[in-house]
Amino acid sequence: MLLPFIVLIGAMFLMTRSAKKKQAQAVEMRNQMQPGTGVRTIGGMYATVKEIGDETVLLEVAPGVHAVYAKNSIGAVLEDAEYNRIVHGDEPGAIVPDDASSLTESSDDTAGAEAEESTADAKADLTKADLTKKSDAAEGDKGDKDGKADGETEAK
């Protein structure tokens, strides 16, 4: 009879202990902030720390745009590489080719020439659909028997 209450109290103790542990880690992370580091707020905004006060932080949200935030609103302090990857789109080690030739995987020039010939042959085999309007002479034959074309009426 007493066992369910003991289990419930034990579970509550473990839950509050883990919550306090997470709060302590968050406070430690916020204390490690220094001017120049990149941060993410709890609202999801990325910014650079400019100044740190007792309870507030001055963030540069865009070049020349500063905003004052509470220290508790900082969700994560980011490493420089991660901040640059997210904010500036920098990919470490990514090589951007100067032209599209590096995107093809042909081992020699003859394979590329054969591929071009087969593409040209395939294009020549395709027939184009006739989407042009029929000639006016063909439409004149379809007119009414009294010599009026479609849509024409007598005015009264």
Phi and psi in degrees as GROMACS dihedral restraints (atoms count N, CA, C in turn):
[ dihedral_restraints ]
;  ai    aj    ak    al  type     phi  dphi    fc
    3     4     5     6     1   -84.8    20    10
    4     5     6     7     1   -19.7    20    10
    6     7     8     9     1   -60.8    20    10
    7     8     9    10     1   -44.4    20    10
    9    10    11    12     1   -60.6    20    10
   10    11    12    13     1   -36.6    20    10
   12    13    14    15     1   -68.0    20    10
   13    14    15    16     1   -38.0    20    10
   15    16    17    18     1   -66.2    20    10
   16    17    18    19     1   -42.0    20    10
   18    19    20    21     1   -63.6    20    10
   19    20    21    22     1   -42.3    20    10
   21    22    23    24     1   -63.9    20    10
   22    23    24    25     1   -44.5    20    10
   24    25    26    27     1   -65.8    20    10
   25    26    27    28     1   -39.4    20    10
   27    28    29    30     1   -63.2    20    10
   28    29    30    31     1   -42.4    20    10
   30    31    32    33     1   -64.3    20    10
   31    32    33    34     1   -41.8    20    10
   33    34    35    36     1   -63.3    20    10
   34    35    36    37     1   -39.1    20    10
   36    37    38    39     1   -62.7    20    10
   37    38    39    40     1   -45.2    20    10
   39    40    41    42     1   -65.0    20    10
   40    41    42    43     1   -38.6    20    10
   42    43    44    45     1   -66.9    20    10
   43    44    45    46     1   -43.2    20    10
   45    46    47    48     1   -69.4    20    10
   46    47    48    49     1   -32.7    20    10
   48    49    50    51     1   -65.2    20    10
   49    50    51    52     1   -44.1    20    10
   51    52    53    54     1   -68.2    20    10
   52    53    54    55     1   -35.5    20    10
   54    55    56    57     1   -65.7    20    10
   55    56    57    58     1   -41.7    20    10
   57    58    59    60     1   -64.9    20    10
   58    59    60    61     1   -36.4    20    10
   60    61    62    63     1   -64.1    20    10
   61    62    63    64     1   -42.6    20    10
   63    64    65    66     1   -65.5    20    10
   64    65    66    67     1   -39.1    20    10
   66    67    68    69     1   -64.1    20    10
   67    68    69    70     1   -41.1    20    10
   69    70    71    72     1   -64.1    20    10
   70    71    72    73     1   -39.1    20    10
   72    73    74    75     1   -65.1    20    10
   73    74    75    76     1   -38.5    20    10
   75    76    77    78     1   -66.3    20    10
   76    77    78    79     1   -41.6    20    10
   78    79    80    81     1   -64.2    20    10
   79    80    81    82     1   -41.8    20    10
   81    82    83    84     1   -63.7    20    10
   82    83    84    85     1   -41.4    20    10
   84    85    86    87     1   -62.6    20    10
   85    86    87    88     1   -42.7    20    10
   87    88    89    90     1   -67.6    20    10
   88    89    90    91     1   -32.0    20    10
   90    91    92    93     1   -72.4    20    10
   91    92    93    94     1   -20.6    20    10
   93    94    95    96     1   -82.5    20    10
   94    95    96    97     1    -6.2    20    10
   96    97    98    99     1   -63.8    20    10
   97    98    99   100     1   142.1    20    10
   99   100   101   102     1  -137.8    20    10
  100   101   102   103     1   155.1    20    10
  102   103   104   105     1   -56.9    20    10
  103   104   105   106     1   133.8    20    10
  105   106   107   108     1   101.7    20    10
  106   107   108   109     1   -12.3    20    10
  108   109   110   111     1   -84.3    20    10
  109   110   111   112     1   152.6    20    10
  111   112   113   114     1   -89.9    20    10
  112   113   114   115     1   140.3    20    10
  114   115   116   117     1  -134.7    20    10
  115   116   117   118     1   161.4    20    10
  117   118   119   120     1  -120.9    20    10
  118   119   120   121     1   128.6    20    10
  120   121   122   123     1   -79.4    20    10
  121   122   123   124     1   169.3    20    10
  123   124   125   126     1   -68.5    20    10
  124   125   126   127     1   -16.5    20    10
  126   127   128   129     1   -85.4    20    10
  127   128   129   130     1    -6.5    20    10
  129   130   131   132     1    96.8    20    10
  130   131   132   133     1     9.7    20    10
  132   133   134   135     1   -89.7    20    10
  133   134   135   136     1   136.7    20    10
  135   136   137   138     1   -98.6    20    10
  136   137   138   139     1   136.3    20    10
  138   139   140   141     1  -154.7    20    10
  139   140   141   142     1   171.3    20    10
  141   142   143   144     1  -111.0    20    10
  142   143   144   145     1   135.5    20    10
  144   145   146   147     1   -74.6    20    10
  145   146   147   148     1   130.1    20    10
  147   148   149   150     1  -106.7    20    10
  148   149   150   151     1   -47.1    20    10
  150   151   152   153     1  -140.4    20    10
  151   152   153   154     1   151.1    20    10
  153   154   155   156     1  -124.0    20    10
  154   155   156   157     1   125.5    20    10
  156   157   158   159     1  -106.2    20    10
  157   158   159   160     1  -167.6    20    10
  159   160   161   162     1   -68.2    20    10
  160   161   162   163     1   -48.0    20    10
  162   163   164   165     1  -118.7    20    10
  163   164   165   166     1    -7.8    20    10
  165   166   167   168     1  -126.2    20    10
  166   167   168   169     1   164.5    20    10
  168   169   170   171     1  -135.9    20    10
  169   170   171   172     1   134.5    20    10
  171   172   173   174     1   -94.1    20    10
  172   173   174   175     1   118.6    20    10
  174   175   176   177     1  -112.2    20    10
  175   176   177   178     1   142.8    20    10
  177   178   179   180     1   -98.4    20    10
  178   179   180   181     1   106.8    20    10
  180   181   182   183     1   -86.8    20    10
  181   182   183   184     1   -21.1    20    10
  183   184   185   186     1  -154.1    20    10
  184   185   186   187     1   163.5    20    10
  186   187   188   189     1   -56.8    20    10
  187   188   189   190     1   116.8    20    10
  189   190   191   192     1    84.2    20    10
  190   191   192   193     1    -1.7    20    10
  192   193   194   195     1  -109.7    20    10
  193   194   195   196     1   116.6    20    10
  195   196   197   198     1  -115.1    20    10
  196   197   198   199     1   147.8    20    10
  198   199   200   201     1  -143.1    20    10
  199   200   201   202     1   145.8    20    10
  201   202   203   204     1   -97.9    20    10
  202   203   204   205     1   128.2    20    10
  204   205   206   207     1  -126.2    20    10
  205   206   207   208     1   154.8    20    10
  207   208   209   210     1   -72.4    20    10
  208   209   210   211     1   147.2    20    10
  210   211   212   213     1   -60.3    20    10
  211   212   213   214     1   -33.6    20    10
  213   214   215   216     1   -66.8    20    10
  214   215   216   217     1   -15.4    20    10
  216   217   218   219     1   -84.5    20    10
  217   218   219   220     1    -3.0    20    10
  219   220   221   222     1   -81.8    20    10
  220   221   222   223     1   117.9    20    10
  222   223   224   225     1   -88.5    20    10
  223   224   225   226     1   -32.4    20    10
  225   226   227   228     1  -158.7    20    10
  226   227   228   229     1   142.0    20    10
  228   229   230   231     1   -99.6    20    10
  229   230   231   232     1   123.8    20    10
  231   232   233   234     1  -101.2    20    10
  232   233   234   235     1   150.5    20    10
  234   235   236   237     1   -73.0    20    10
  235   236   237   238     1   157.8    20    10
  237   238   239   240     1   -59.3    20    10
  238   239   240   241     1   -43.0    20    10
  240   241   242   243     1   -64.1    20    10
  241   242   243   244     1   -42.6    20    10
  243   244   245   246     1   -68.0    20    10
  244   245   246   247     1   -41.3    20    10
  246   247   248   249     1   -61.1    20    10
  247   248   249   250     1   -46.2    20    10
  249   250   251   252     1   -65.3    20    10
  250   251   252   253     1   -35.8    20    10
  252   253   254   255     1   -65.3    20    10
  253   254   255   256     1   -42.4    20    10
  255   256   257   258     1   -76.3    20    10
  256   257   258   259     1   -48.8    20    10
  258   259   260   261     1   -79.7    20    10
  259   260   261   262     1   -45.5    20    10
  261   262   263   264     1   -99.6    20    10
  262   263   264   265     1    -6.9    20    10
  264   265   266   267     1    75.8    20    10
  265   266   267   268     1    17.5    20    10
  267   268   269   270     1   -72.7    20    10
  268   269   270   271     1   128.5    20    10
  270   271   272   273     1  -109.0    20    10
  271   272   273   274     1   111.2    20    10
  273   274   275   276     1   -65.0    20    10
  274   275   276   277     1   128.3    20    10
  276   277   278   279     1    82.1    20    10
  277   278   279   280     1    -1.7    20    10
  279   280   281   282     1   -78.2    20    10
  280   281   282   283     1   132.3    20    10
  282   283   284   285     1  -109.0    20    10
  283   284   285   286     1   122.6    20    10
  285   286   287   288     1   -97.5    20    10
  286   287   288   289     1   121.3    20    10
  288   289   290   291     1   -72.2    20    10
  289   290   291   292     1   151.4    20    10
  291   292   293   294     1   -77.4    20    10
  292   293   294   295     1   -27.0    20    10
  294   295   296   297     1  -141.7    20    10
  295   296   297   298     1   175.7    20    10
  297   298   299   300     1   -82.7    20    10
  298   299   300   301     1    -6.6    20    10
  300   301   302   303     1   -65.0    20    10
  301   302   303   304     1   -28.4    20    10
  303   304   305   306     1   -76.9    20    10
  304   305   306   307     1   -10.0    20    10
  306   307   308   309     1   -84.5    20    10
  307   308   309   310     1   -18.1    20    10
  309   310   311   312     1   -88.9    20    10
  310   311   312   313     1   152.0    20    10
  312   313   314   315     1  -115.4    20    10
  313   314   315   316     1    45.5    20    10
  315   316   317   318     1   -87.8    20    10
  316   317   318   319     1   138.0    20    10
  318   319   320   321     1   -82.7    20    10
  319   320   321   322     1   -26.7    20    10
  321   322   323   324     1  -147.3    20    10
  322   323   324   325     1   171.4    20    10
  324   325   326   327     1   -71.0    20    10
  325   326   327   328     1   -28.0    20    10
  327   328   329   330     1   -68.2    20    10
  328   329   330   331     1   -34.7    20    10
  330   331   332   333     1   -65.7    20    10
  331   332   333   334     1   -39.0    20    10
  333   334   335   336     1   -66.4    20    10
  334   335   336   337     1   -39.3    20    10
  336   337   338   339     1   -67.5    20    10
  337   338   339   340     1   -39.9    20    10
  339   340   341   342     1   -63.8    20    10
  340   341   342   343     1   -38.0    20    10
  342   343   344   345     1   -66.1    20    10
  343   344   345   346     1   -38.7    20    10
  345   346   347   348     1   -66.0    20    10
  346   347   348   349     1   -40.3    20    10
  348   349   350   351     1   -64.7    20    10
  349   350   351   352     1   -43.0    20    10
  351   352   353   354     1   -67.1    20    10
  352   353   354   355     1   -33.9    20    10
  354   355   356   357     1   -67.2    20    10
  355   356   357   358     1   -41.3    20    10
  357   358   359   360     1   -64.9    20    10
  358   359   360   361     1   -40.1    20    10
  360   361   362   363     1   -64.5    20    10
  361   362   363   364     1   -40.1    20    10
  363   364   365   366     1   -66.0    20    10
  364   365   366   367     1   -37.3    20    10
  366   367   368   369     1   -68.5    20    10
  367   368   369   370     1   -36.4    20    10
  369   370   371   372     1   -69.2    20    10
  370   371   372   373     1   -30.6    20    10
  372   373   374   375     1   -72.0    20    10
  373   374   375   376     1   -24.6    20    10
  375   376   377   378     1   -72.6    20    10
  376   377   378   379     1   136.4    20    10
  378   379   380   381     1  -102.8    20    10
  379   380   381   382     1   142.5    20    10
  381   382   383   384     1   -85.6    20    10
  382   383   384   385     1   141.7    20    10
  384   385   386   387     1   -77.6    20    10
  385   386   387   388     1   142.7    20    10
  387   388   389   390     1   -84.9    20    10
  388   389   390   391     1   104.0    20    10
  390   391   392   393     1  -106.7    20    10
  391   392   393   394     1    10.8    20    10
  393   394   395   396     1   -80.0    20    10
  394   395   396   397     1   158.0    20    10
  396   397   398   399     1   -76.3    20    10
  397   398   399   400     1   144.9    20    10
  399   400   401   402     1   -67.0    20    10
  400   401   402   403     1   156.0    20    10
  402   403   404   405     1   -67.5    20    10
  403   404   405   406     1   158.4    20    10
  405   406   407   408     1   -65.3    20    10
  406   407   408   409     1   -29.8    20    10
  408   409   410   411     1   -64.0    20    10
  409   410   411   412     1   -39.7    20    10
  411   412   413   414     1   -67.5    20    10
  412   413   414   415     1   -33.7    20    10
  414   415   416   417     1   -73.5    20    10
  415   416   417   418     1   -30.8    20    10
  417   418   419   420     1   -64.7    20    10
  418   419   420   421     1   -32.4    20    10
  420   421   422   423     1   -67.4    20    10
  421   422   423   424     1   -23.7    20    10
  423   424   425   426     1   -88.0    20    10
  424   425   426   427     1     2.2    20    10
  426   427   428   429     1   -66.6    20    10
  427   428   429   430     1   167.8    20    10
  429   430   431   432     1   -65.3    20    10
  430   431   432   433     1   164.5    20    10
  432   433   434   435     1   -69.6    20    10
  433   434   435   436     1   -24.1    20    10
  435   436   437   438     1   -86.1    20    10
  436   437   438   439     1     9.3    20    10
  438   439   440   441     1    91.3    20    10
  439   440   441   442     1     3.6    20    10
  441   442   443   444     1   -97.5    20    10
  442   443   444   445     1   141.3    20    10
  444   445   446   447     1   -81.8    20    10
  445   446   447   448     1   170.8    20    10
  447   448   449   450     1   -56.5    20    10
  448   449   450   451     1   135.3    20    10
  450   451   452   453     1    91.0    20    10
  451   452   453   454     1   -11.9    20    10
  453   454   455   456     1   -88.4    20    10
  454   455   456   457     1   137.3    20    10
  456   457   458   459     1  -134.5    20    10
  457   458   459   460     1   164.4    20    10
  459   460   461   462     1   -81.2    20    10
  460   461   462   463     1   137.9    20    10
  462   463   464   465     1   -89.3    20    10
  463   464   465   466     1   140.3    20    10
